[in-house]
Amino acid sequence: MNPLPDADPAPAGACEGAESFALRVLGDSMAPEFAHGDIVVIEPGGRVGDGRFVLAWADEQWTLRQLRGQPGAWRLEALDPRCPIQPLADLSAVRGVVIQRARPGRRRETRHYT
């Protein structure tokens, strides 16, 4: 995902208790799970864990990635193997968890993540 214009990332934990929100996927680094133009619903207080798809503030931009690892050894990975793996010192960069994906014009392809 591209950085949001004039985005000022909230401090870690500032989104707790916030409402879910939707974003449009830009790019193809998370294909085939998330294609360019898909809509994802993010839950700021969602449960994080290995294998979850998350929205994170990493390398000075917002990014949609799969969270991998365990406490003390977390990393963000794209599904496209050409994209670099981003190690995380802790989970403070994770700002929300993907709970739903929708493909515009393809209602039957909506997917929920738990």
C-alpha positions as CSV (number, residue, x, y, z in Angstrom):
1,M,0.0,0.0,0.0
2,N,1.2,3.5,-0.7
3,P,1.7,6.0,2.1
4,L,-1.4,8.0,2.9
5,P,-0.9,11.7,2.0
6,D,0.0,13.8,5.0
7,A,-0.3,10.7,7.2
8,D,0.8,11.2,10.7
9,P,1.0,7.8,12.3
10,A,-0.7,7.6,15.6
11,P,1.4,6.4,18.5
12,A,1.3,2.7,19.2
13,G,-1.8,1.8,21.0
14,A,-3.7,5.0,20.1
15,C,-6.1,3.1,17.8
16,E,-7.3,0.7,20.6
17,G,-11.0,0.9,20.9
18,A,-11.3,2.6,17.5
19,E,-13.9,1.7,14.9
20,S,-13.0,-0.6,12.0
21,F,-12.3,1.1,8.7
22,A,-11.9,0.2,5.0
23,L,-8.9,0.8,2.7
24,R,-8.3,0.1,-1.0
25,V,-5.3,-2.1,-1.8
26,L,-2.8,-0.5,-4.1
27,G,-0.2,-2.6,-5.9
28,D,0.2,-6.4,-6.2
29,S,2.7,-7.3,-3.5
30,M,0.0,-9.2,-1.6
31,A,-1.5,-11.0,-4.6
32,P,-3.2,-13.4,-5.0
33,E,-4.8,-13.0,-1.6
34,F,-5.2,-9.2,-2.0
35,A,-5.3,-7.9,-5.6
36,H,-4.9,-4.2,-6.7
37,G,-8.3,-2.5,-6.1
38,D,-9.6,-4.9,-3.4
39,I,-11.1,-3.4,-0.4
40,V,-9.9,-4.5,3.0
41,V,-11.6,-3.9,6.4
42,I,-9.1,-3.2,9.2
43,E,-9.9,-3.7,12.9
44,P,-7.5,-1.6,15.0
45,G,-8.0,-3.7,18.1
46,G,-7.8,-7.0,16.3
47,R,-6.0,-10.0,17.6
48,V,-2.5,-10.2,16.2
49,G,-0.6,-13.4,15.7
50,D,1.5,-15.5,13.3
51,G,-0.1,-15.6,9.8
52,R,-2.5,-12.7,10.3
53,F,-2.7,-10.0,7.7
54,V,-2.0,-6.6,9.2
55,L,-1.8,-2.9,8.5
56,A,1.5,-1.6,9.8
57,W,3.5,1.6,9.7
58,A,6.9,0.4,8.5
59,D,9.8,2.1,6.6
60,E,7.9,5.5,6.9
61,Q,4.8,4.2,5.0
62,W,1.6,2.3,5.6
63,T,1.8,-1.3,4.4
64,L,-0.4,-4.4,4.2
65,R,1.6,-7.5,5.0
66,Q,1.4,-10.9,6.6
67,L,2.7,-11.0,10.2
68,R,5.1,-13.9,10.8
69,G,7.1,-15.1,13.8
70,Q,6.7,-15.1,17.5
71,P,7.4,-12.8,20.4
72,G,10.9,-11.3,20.0
73,A,11.2,-12.4,16.4
74,W,8.3,-10.8,14.4
75,R,8.5,-9.9,10.8
76,L,6.3,-8.5,8.0
77,E,6.2,-10.5,4.8
78,A,4.6,-9.8,1.4
79,L,3.2,-12.7,-0.6
80,D,5.4,-11.6,-3.5
81,P,8.8,-13.2,-2.7
82,R,10.5,-10.4,-4.5
83,C,9.6,-8.0,-1.7
84,P,11.9,-7.7,1.2
85,I,11.1,-9.1,4.6
86,Q,10.7,-6.4,7.2
87,P,11.9,-7.4,10.7
88,L,10.0,-5.9,13.7
89,A,11.5,-5.2,17.1
90,D,8.0,-5.5,18.6
91,L,4.4,-5.2,17.5
92,S,4.1,-1.4,18.0
93,A,4.2,-0.9,14.2
94,V,1.1,-3.1,13.7
95,R,-2.0,-0.7,13.7
96,G,-4.7,-3.2,12.8
97,V,-5.7,-6.6,11.5
98,V,-7.5,-7.4,8.3
99,I,-11.0,-8.8,9.1
100,Q,-12.5,-8.8,5.6
101,R,-11.6,-8.5,1.9
102,A,-14.0,-7.5,-0.8
103,R,-13.6,-7.4,-4.6
104,P,-15.6,-4.6,-6.1
105,G,-18.2,-6.0,-8.4
106,R,-17.7,-9.6,-7.2
107,R,-19.8,-10.0,-4.1
108,R,-19.3,-13.8,-4.0
109,E,-15.6,-13.3,-3.6
110,T,-15.9,-11.5,-0.2
111,R,-13.8,-13.2,2.4
112,H,-13.8,-12.9,6.2
113,Y,-10.7,-13.4,8.4
114,T,-11.0,-14.5,12.0
